[in-house]
């Protein structure tokens, strides 16, 4: 049986490193989602300008009707 004898400072540093790494992963994930949504809006605008598709609702958000249209399907949000 192996007993790990580490000091409080080492445990604190390990926990701090772990939480910083988790925070970094969360920030990267949020940035990726924001860029994904931004580029979906840009693609949607260019499709509307070029009149390439009959249904141009790749991503539309309507706050007054509380609806989200994704790839032509409309979903109602409470």
Long-range contacts (C-beta under 8 A, 24 or more apart in sequence): none
